[in-house]
Amino acid sequence: MVFTRNRAERFIDLMNYAFVCVLVAVFLYPFWNILALSLSTPVGVRSPGLRLFPFTLSLESYRSVLRTDAVFTGYINTIIRTLAGTTISVIVTYCGAYALSKKELPFNGALTIFVLFTLFFDGGLIATYLNIKSLGLMGSRWALILPPATSAWHLIIARSLIMSLPQELEDAALADGARPFAVIFHVALRLSSPILAILALWSAVLHWNSWFDAMMYLSSRDKAVLQLVVREILVGASEATMKGSILSTQETTSETVRAATIIIAIGPIVFVYPFIQRYLVRGMLLGSLKG
Protein backbone atom coordinates (compact mmCIF):
# COMPACT_ATOMS: atom_id res chain seq x y z
CA MET A 1 0.00 0.00 0.00
CA VAL A 2 1.32 3.42 -1.00
CA PHE A 3 0.52 6.33 1.28
CA THR A 4 0.25 9.76 -0.33
CA ARG A 5 0.66 13.00 1.58
CA ASN A 6 -1.80 15.81 1.06
CA ARG A 7 -0.92 19.45 0.62
CA ALA A 8 -1.43 20.31 4.30
CA GLU A 9 1.05 17.67 5.44
CA ARG A 10 3.62 18.76 2.86
CA PHE A 11 3.17 22.38 3.90
CA ILE A 12 3.71 21.47 7.57
CA ASP A 13 6.87 19.55 6.65
CA LEU A 14 8.11 22.52 4.65
CA MET A 15 7.49 24.87 7.57
CA ASN A 16 9.30 22.50 9.93
CA TYR A 17 12.31 22.33 7.64
CA ALA A 18 12.36 26.11 7.28
CA PHE A 19 12.13 26.58 11.05
CA VAL A 20 15.00 24.14 11.65
CA CYS A 21 17.14 25.87 9.00
CA VAL A 22 16.55 29.26 10.60
CA LEU A 23 17.33 27.83 14.03
CA VAL A 24 20.57 26.28 12.77
CA ALA A 25 21.57 29.60 11.17
CA VAL A 26 20.89 31.48 14.42
CA PHE A 27 23.02 29.06 16.43
CA LEU A 28 25.76 28.75 13.82
CA TYR A 29 26.26 32.43 12.99
CA PRO A 30 28.06 33.46 16.23
CA PHE A 31 30.65 30.72 15.72
CA TRP A 32 30.97 31.54 12.01
CA ASN A 33 31.34 35.23 12.85
CA ILE A 34 34.19 34.49 15.27
CA LEU A 35 35.89 32.31 12.64
CA ALA A 36 35.59 35.01 9.95
CA LEU A 37 36.83 37.63 12.40
CA SER A 38 39.88 35.55 13.30
CA LEU A 39 40.83 35.28 9.61
CA SER A 40 40.36 38.99 8.85
CA THR A 41 42.83 41.84 8.61
CA PRO A 42 42.42 45.09 10.59
CA VAL A 43 40.88 46.71 7.48
CA GLY A 44 38.28 43.95 7.23
CA VAL A 45 37.41 44.26 10.91
CA ARG A 46 36.64 47.95 10.54
CA SER A 47 34.44 47.41 7.48
CA PRO A 48 30.72 47.84 8.26
CA GLY A 49 28.01 45.31 7.47
CA LEU A 50 27.26 41.67 8.15
CA ARG A 51 30.47 39.65 8.40
CA LEU A 52 29.98 36.30 6.68
CA PHE A 53 33.43 35.97 5.11
CA PRO A 54 36.75 37.70 5.78
CA PHE A 55 37.25 40.55 3.34
CA THR A 56 40.98 39.81 3.17
CA LEU A 57 42.22 36.44 4.36
CA SER A 58 44.98 36.61 6.96
CA LEU A 59 46.48 34.07 9.37
CA GLU A 60 48.54 36.62 11.27
CA SER A 61 46.27 36.51 14.30
CA TYR A 62 46.80 32.76 14.65
CA ARG A 63 50.56 33.22 14.27
CA SER A 64 50.53 35.90 16.96
CA VAL A 65 48.57 33.72 19.36
CA LEU A 66 50.63 30.57 18.75
CA ARG A 67 53.88 32.52 19.21
CA THR A 68 52.77 33.55 22.70
CA ASP A 69 54.46 31.52 25.41
CA ALA A 70 51.45 31.67 27.74
CA VAL A 71 49.11 30.20 25.13
CA PHE A 72 51.54 27.42 24.21
CA THR A 73 52.14 26.56 27.88
CA GLY A 74 48.40 26.67 28.57
CA TYR A 75 47.77 24.29 25.68
CA ILE A 76 50.29 21.78 27.02
CA ASN A 77 48.89 22.01 30.55
CA THR A 78 45.32 21.59 29.32
CA ILE A 79 46.24 18.55 27.22
CA ILE A 80 47.97 16.96 30.23
CA ARG A 81 45.01 17.73 32.45
CA THR A 82 42.46 16.46 29.94
CA LEU A 83 44.25 13.20 29.19
CA ALA A 84 45.05 12.38 32.81
CA GLY A 85 41.70 13.58 34.15
CA THR A 86 39.67 11.75 31.52
CA THR A 87 41.56 8.48 32.03
CA ILE A 88 41.17 8.58 35.82
CA SER A 89 37.54 9.67 35.61
CA VAL A 90 36.56 6.83 33.25
CA ILE A 91 38.33 4.21 35.38
CA VAL A 92 36.96 5.43 38.72
CA THR A 93 33.43 5.97 37.42
CA TYR A 94 33.19 2.64 35.64
CA CYS A 95 34.55 0.67 38.59
CA GLY A 96 32.16 2.42 40.98
CA ALA A 97 29.19 1.96 38.65
CA TYR A 98 30.01 -1.74 38.12
CA ALA A 99 30.05 -2.32 41.87
CA LEU A 100 26.76 -0.44 42.39
CA SER A 101 25.12 -2.45 39.61
CA LYS A 102 25.52 -5.72 41.53
CA LYS A 103 22.67 -6.52 43.89
CA GLU A 104 24.89 -8.83 45.93
CA LEU A 105 27.03 -5.84 46.97
CA PRO A 106 26.58 -5.30 50.75
CA PHE A 107 24.51 -2.21 51.55
CA ASN A 108 23.86 -1.67 47.83
CA GLY A 109 20.65 0.27 48.43
CA ALA A 110 22.17 2.52 51.09
CA LEU A 111 25.21 3.29 48.92
CA THR A 112 23.00 4.12 45.94
CA ILE A 113 20.89 6.47 48.06
CA PHE A 114 24.07 8.10 49.36
CA VAL A 115 25.24 8.71 45.78
CA LEU A 116 21.83 10.13 44.83
CA PHE A 117 21.92 12.41 47.88
CA THR A 118 24.99 14.18 46.50
CA LEU A 119 23.01 15.13 43.39
CA PHE A 120 20.94 17.53 45.49
CA PHE A 121 23.39 18.61 48.21
CA ASP A 122 27.10 19.31 48.21
CA GLY A 123 29.62 20.98 50.48
CA GLY A 124 29.92 24.16 48.46
CA LEU A 125 32.92 26.17 47.32
CA ILE A 126 34.37 26.99 50.75
CA ALA A 127 34.25 23.38 51.95
CA THR A 128 35.83 22.20 48.70
CA TYR A 129 38.62 24.77 48.99
CA LEU A 130 39.36 23.79 52.60
CA ASN A 131 39.34 20.12 51.62
CA ILE A 132 41.83 20.71 48.81
CA LYS A 133 44.03 22.71 51.18
CA SER A 134 43.92 20.10 53.95
CA LEU A 135 44.93 17.38 51.48
CA GLY A 136 48.01 19.37 50.46
CA LEU A 137 46.95 19.73 46.84
CA MET A 138 47.23 23.52 46.61
CA GLY A 139 49.48 24.48 43.72
CA SER A 140 49.44 20.93 42.31
CA ARG A 141 47.88 19.67 39.08
CA TRP A 142 46.20 16.97 41.15
CA ALA A 143 43.89 19.65 42.53
CA LEU A 144 42.40 19.88 39.02
CA ILE A 145 42.26 16.12 38.35
CA LEU A 146 41.20 14.34 41.55
CA PRO A 147 38.11 16.36 42.68
CA PRO A 148 36.18 15.84 39.41
CA ALA A 149 37.31 12.19 39.09
CA THR A 150 33.67 11.12 39.24
CA SER A 151 30.19 12.49 39.87
CA ALA A 152 26.87 11.09 41.01
CA TRP A 153 25.29 11.73 37.61
CA HIS A 154 28.01 9.79 35.77
CA LEU A 155 27.78 6.95 38.27
CA ILE A 156 24.01 6.61 37.87
CA ILE A 157 24.15 6.66 34.06
CA ALA A 158 26.96 4.09 33.94
CA ARG A 159 25.26 1.93 36.57
CA SER A 160 22.03 1.87 34.57
CA LEU A 161 23.80 0.76 31.40
CA ILE A 162 25.78 -1.97 33.15
CA MET A 163 22.55 -3.29 34.72
CA SER A 164 21.08 -3.58 31.21
CA LEU A 165 23.87 -5.92 30.07
CA PRO A 166 22.99 -9.64 29.86
CA GLN A 167 23.89 -11.25 33.17
CA GLU A 168 24.03 -14.63 31.43
CA LEU A 169 27.31 -13.69 29.71
CA GLU A 170 29.03 -13.02 33.02
CA ASP A 171 27.58 -16.19 34.52
CA ALA A 172 28.86 -18.22 31.58
CA ALA A 173 32.34 -16.70 31.90
CA LEU A 174 32.41 -17.49 35.63
CA ALA A 175 31.23 -21.02 34.94
CA ASP A 176 34.11 -21.45 32.48
CA GLY A 177 36.58 -20.57 35.23
CA ALA A 178 37.15 -16.87 34.52
CA ARG A 179 38.12 -14.74 37.49
CA PRO A 180 36.03 -11.65 38.41
CA PHE A 181 38.57 -9.21 36.99
CA ALA A 182 38.70 -11.20 33.75
CA VAL A 183 34.92 -11.00 33.53
CA ILE A 184 35.04 -7.23 33.97
CA PHE A 185 37.77 -6.61 31.39
CA HIS A 186 36.88 -9.24 28.80
CA VAL A 187 33.08 -9.27 28.99
CA ALA A 188 31.62 -6.20 30.64
CA LEU A 189 34.06 -3.65 29.19
CA ARG A 190 33.61 -4.90 25.64
CA LEU A 191 29.85 -4.45 25.93
CA SER A 192 30.19 -1.03 27.56
CA SER A 193 31.91 0.89 24.77
CA PRO A 194 29.00 3.37 24.36
CA ILE A 195 28.99 4.42 28.01
CA LEU A 196 32.80 4.54 28.08
CA ALA A 197 32.72 6.91 25.11
CA ILE A 198 30.10 9.08 26.83
CA LEU A 199 32.05 9.21 30.09
CA ALA A 200 35.23 10.08 28.21
CA LEU A 201 33.47 12.82 26.22
CA TRP A 202 31.82 14.38 29.26
CA SER A 203 35.02 14.28 31.28
CA ALA A 204 37.17 15.63 28.44
CA VAL A 205 34.81 18.54 27.82
CA LEU A 206 34.71 19.30 31.55
CA HIS A 207 38.49 19.35 31.92
CA TRP A 208 39.09 21.20 28.66
CA ASN A 209 36.65 24.02 29.47
CA SER A 210 37.45 24.43 33.18
CA TRP A 211 39.37 27.47 34.35
CA PHE A 212 37.88 28.50 37.71
CA ASP A 213 39.51 25.70 39.69
CA ALA A 214 42.88 26.52 38.11
CA MET A 215 42.46 30.15 39.18
CA MET A 216 41.57 29.03 42.72
CA TYR A 217 44.18 26.36 43.36
CA LEU A 218 47.16 27.20 41.15
CA SER A 219 49.47 30.15 41.68
CA SER A 220 52.23 29.29 39.22
CA ARG A 221 51.88 30.66 35.69
CA ASP A 222 53.77 27.62 34.41
CA LYS A 223 50.76 25.45 35.34
CA ALA A 224 48.02 27.76 34.02
CA VAL A 225 45.54 26.00 31.74
CA LEU A 226 44.52 27.28 28.33
CA GLN A 227 41.04 28.43 29.33
CA LEU A 228 42.47 30.61 32.10
CA VAL A 229 44.83 32.24 29.59
CA VAL A 230 41.91 32.69 27.17
CA ARG A 231 39.86 34.36 29.89
CA GLU A 232 42.65 36.78 30.65
CA ILE A 233 43.00 37.63 26.97
CA LEU A 234 39.25 38.15 26.51
CA VAL A 235 38.73 40.33 29.56
CA GLY A 236 42.09 42.05 29.26
CA ALA A 237 43.02 41.18 32.83
CA SER A 238 46.70 40.54 32.17
CA GLU A 239 48.38 42.13 29.16
CA ALA A 240 51.67 40.93 30.59
CA THR A 241 50.50 37.42 29.80
CA MET A 242 50.72 38.26 26.12
CA LYS A 243 54.20 39.79 26.42
CA GLY A 244 52.90 43.21 25.41
CA SER A 245 53.10 42.54 21.66
CA ILE A 246 50.25 40.24 20.76
CA LEU A 247 47.66 43.03 20.64
CA SER A 248 49.86 45.74 19.15
CA THR A 249 51.02 44.50 15.76
CA GLN A 250 50.15 46.27 12.53
CA GLU A 251 48.57 43.16 10.98
CA THR A 252 46.30 42.26 13.89
CA THR A 253 43.85 43.91 16.25
CA SER A 254 42.61 42.97 19.71
CA GLU A 255 39.37 41.67 18.13
CA THR A 256 41.09 39.35 15.63
CA VAL A 257 43.51 38.04 18.25
CA ARG A 258 40.73 37.30 20.72
CA ALA A 259 38.71 35.57 18.00
CA ALA A 260 41.72 33.45 17.00
CA THR A 261 42.29 32.54 20.63
CA ILE A 262 38.68 31.34 20.97
CA ILE A 263 38.94 29.20 17.82
CA ILE A 264 42.22 27.67 18.98
CA ALA A 265 40.73 26.93 22.41
CA ILE A 266 37.56 25.19 21.19
CA GLY A 267 39.06 23.56 18.08
CA PRO A 268 40.00 20.13 19.53
CA ILE A 269 36.60 19.56 21.13
CA VAL A 270 34.77 20.61 17.96
CA PHE A 271 36.81 18.19 15.85
CA VAL A 272 36.58 15.24 18.26
CA TYR A 273 32.86 15.52 19.03
CA PRO A 274 31.52 14.28 15.62
CA PHE A 275 33.46 11.02 15.97
CA ILE A 276 31.94 10.28 19.40
CA GLN A 277 28.45 11.61 18.71
CA ARG A 278 27.20 8.24 17.43
CA TYR A 279 27.96 6.71 20.83
CA LEU A 280 26.20 9.53 22.66
CA VAL A 281 22.59 8.73 21.74
CA ARG A 282 23.17 4.97 21.87
CA GLY A 283 24.71 5.12 25.32
CA MET A 284 22.05 7.43 26.70
CA LEU A 285 19.28 5.15 25.42
CA LEU A 286 20.93 2.03 26.83
CA GLY A 287 21.60 3.79 30.10
CA SER A 288 17.94 4.69 30.50
CA LEU A 289 16.62 1.13 30.21
CA LYS A 290 17.02 0.28 33.86
CA GLY A 291 17.14 2.48 36.93
C-alpha positions in Angstrom: 0.0 0.0 0.0 1.3 3.4 -1.0 0.5 6.3 1.3 0.3 9.8 -0.3 0.7 13.0 1.6 -1.8 15.8 1.1 -0.9 19.4 0.6 -1.4 20.3 4.3 1.1 17.7 5.4 3.6 18.8 2.9 3.2 22.4 3.9 3.7 21.5 7.6 6.9 19.5 6.7 8.1 22.5 4.7 7.5 24.9 7.6 9.3 22.5 9.9 12.3 22.3 7.6 12.4 26.1 7.3 12.1 26.6 11.0 15.0 24.1 11.7 17.1 25.9 9.0 16.5 29.3 10.6 17.3 27.8 14.0 20.6 26.3 12.8 21.6 29.6 11.2 20.9 31.5 14.4 23.0 29.1 16.4 25.8 28.8 13.8 26.3 32.4 13.0 28.1 33.5 16.2 30.6 30.7 15.7 31.0 31.5 12.0 31.3 35.2 12.8 34.2 34.5 15.3 35.9 32.3 12.6 35.6 35.0 10.0 36.8 37.6 12.4 39.9 35.6 13.3 40.8 35.3 9.6 40.4 39.0 8.8 42.8 41.8 8.6 42.4 45.1 10.6 40.9 46.7 7.5 38.3 43.9 7.2 37.4 44.3 10.9 36.6 48.0 10.5 34.4 47.4 7.5 30.7 47.8 8.3 28.0 45.3 7.5 27.3 41.7 8.2 30.5 39.7 8.4 30.0 36.3 6.7 33.4 36.0 5.1 36.8 37.7 5.8 37.2 40.5 3.3 41.0 39.8 3.2 42.2 36.4 4.4 45.0 36.6 7.0 46.5 34.1 9.4 48.5 36.6 11.3 46.3 36.5 14.3 46.8 32.8 14.7 50.6 33.2 14.3 50.5 35.9 17.0 48.6 33.7 19.4 50.6 30.6 18.8 53.9 32.5 19.2 52.8 33.6 22.7 54.5 31.5 25.4 51.4 31.7 27.7 49.1 30.2 25.1 51.5 27.4 24.2 52.1 26.6 27.9 48.4 26.7 28.6 47.8 24.3 25.7 50.3 21.8 27.0 48.9 22.0 30.6 45.3 21.6 29.3 46.2 18.6 27.2 48.0 17.0 30.2 45.0 17.7 32.5 42.5 16.5 29.9 44.3 13.2 29.2 45.1 12.4 32.8 41.7 13.6 34.2 39.7 11.7 31.5 41.6 8.5 32.0 41.2 8.6 35.8 37.5 9.7 35.6 36.6 6.8 33.3 38.3 4.2 35.4 37.0 5.4 38.7 33.4 6.0 37.4 33.2 2.6 35.6 34.6 0.7 38.6 32.2 2.4 41.0 29.2 2.0 38.6 30.0 -1.7 38.1 30.0 -2.3 41.9 26.8 -0.4 42.4 25.1 -2.4 39.6 25.5 -5.7 41.5 22.7 -6.5 43.9 24.9 -8.8 45.9 27.0 -5.8 47.0 26.6 -5.3 50.8 24.5 -2.2 51.5 23.9 -1.7 47.8 20.7 0.3 48.4 22.2 2.5 51.1 25.2 3.3 48.9 23.0 4.1 45.9 20.9 6.5 48.1 24.1 8.1 49.4 25.2 8.7 45.8 21.8 10.1 44.8 21.9 12.4 47.9 25.0 14.2 46.5 23.0 15.1 43.4 20.9 17.5 45.5 23.4 18.6 48.2 27.1 19.3 48.2 29.6 21.0 50.5 29.9 24.2 48.5 32.9 26.2 47.3 34.4 27.0 50.7 34.3 23.4 52.0 35.8 22.2 48.7 38.6 24.8 49.0 39.4 23.8 52.6 39.3 20.1 51.6 41.8 20.7 48.8 44.0 22.7 51.2 43.9 20.1 53.9 44.9 17.4 51.5 48.0 19.4 50.5 46.9 19.7 46.8 47.2 23.5 46.6 49.5 24.5 43.7 49.4 20.9 42.3 47.9 19.7 39.1 46.2 17.0 41.1 43.9 19.6 42.5 42.4 19.9 39.0 42.3 16.1 38.4 41.2 14.3 41.5 38.1 16.4 42.7 36.2 15.8 39.4 37.3 12.2 39.1 33.7 11.1 39.2 30.2 12.5 39.9 26.9 11.1 41.0 25.3 11.7 37.6 28.0 9.8 35.8 27.8 7.0 38.3 24.0 6.6 37.9 24.1 6.7 34.1 27.0 4.1 33.9 25.3 1.9 36.6 22.0 1.9 34.6 23.8 0.8 31.4 25.8 -2.0 33.2 22.6 -3.3 34.7 21.1 -3.6 31.2 23.9 -5.9 30.1 23.0 -9.6 29.9 23.9 -11.3 33.2 24.0 -14.6 31.4 27.3 -13.7 29.7 29.0 -13.0 33.0 27.6 -16.2 34.5 28.9 -18.2 31.6 32.3 -16.7 31.9 32.4 -17.5 35.6 31.2 -21.0 34.9 34.1 -21.5 32.5 36.6 -20.6 35.2 37.2 -16.9 34.5 38.1 -14.7 37.5 36.0 -11.7 38.4 38.6 -9.2 37.0 38.7 -11.2 33.8 34.9 -11.0 33.5 35.0 -7.2 34.0 37.8 -6.6 31.4 36.9 -9.2 28.8 33.1 -9.3 29.0 31.6 -6.2 30.6 34.1 -3.7 29.2 33.6 -4.9 25.6 29.9 -4.5 25.9 30.2 -1.0 27.6 31.9 0.9 24.8 29.0 3.4 24.4 29.0 4.4 28.0 32.8 4.5 28.1 32.7 6.9 25.1 30.1 9.1 26.8 32.1 9.2 30.1 35.2 10.1 28.2 33.5 12.8 26.2 31.8 14.4 29.3 35.0 14.3 31.3 37.2 15.6 28.4 34.8 18.5 27.8 34.7 19.3 31.6 38.5 19.3 31.9 39.1 21.2 28.7 36.7 24.0 29.5 37.4 24.4 33.2 39.4 27.5 34.4 37.9 28.5 37.7 39.5 25.7 39.7 42.9 26.5 38.1 42.5 30.1 39.2 41.6 29.0 42.7 44.2 26.4 43.4 47.2 27.2 41.1 49.5 30.1 41.7 52.2 29.3 39.2 51.9 30.7 35.7 53.8 27.6 34.4 50.8 25.5 35.3 48.0 27.8 34.0 45.5 26.0 31.7 44.5 27.3 28.3 41.0 28.4 29.3 42.5 30.6 32.1 44.8 32.2 29.6 41.9 32.7 27.2 39.9 34.4 29.9 42.7 36.8 30.7 43.0 37.6 27.0 39.2 38.1 26.5 38.7 40.3 29.6 42.1 42.0 29.3 43.0 41.2 32.8 46.7 40.5 32.2 48.4 42.1 29.2 51.7 40.9 30.6 50.5 37.4 29.8 50.7 38.3 26.1 54.2 39.8 26.4 52.9 43.2 25.4 53.1 42.5 21.7 50.2 40.2 20.8 47.7 43.0 20.6 49.9 45.7 19.1 51.0 44.5 15.8 50.2 46.3 12.5 48.6 43.2 11.0 46.3 42.3 13.9 43.8 43.9 16.3 42.6 43.0 19.7 39.4 41.7 18.1 41.1 39.4 15.6 43.5 38.0 18.3 40.7 37.3 20.7 38.7 35.6 18.0 41.7 33.5 17.0 42.3 32.5 20.6 38.7 31.3 21.0 38.9 29.2 17.8 42.2 27.7 19.0 40.7 26.9 22.4 37.6 25.2 21.2 39.1 23.6 18.1 40.0 20.1 19.5 36.6 19.6 21.1 34.8 20.6 18.0 36.8 18.2 15.8 36.6 15.2 18.3 32.9 15.5 19.0 31.5 14.3 15.6 33.5 11.0 16.0 31.9 10.3 19.4 28.5 11.6 18.7 27.2 8.2 17.4 28.0 6.7 20.8 26.2 9.5 22.7 22.6 8.7 21.7 23.2 5.0 21.9 24.7 5.1 25.3 22.0 7.4 26.7 19.3 5.1 25.4 20.9 2.0 26.8 21.6 3.8 30.1 17.9 4.7 30.5 16.6 1.1 30.2 17.0 0.3 33.9 17.1 2.5 36.9 
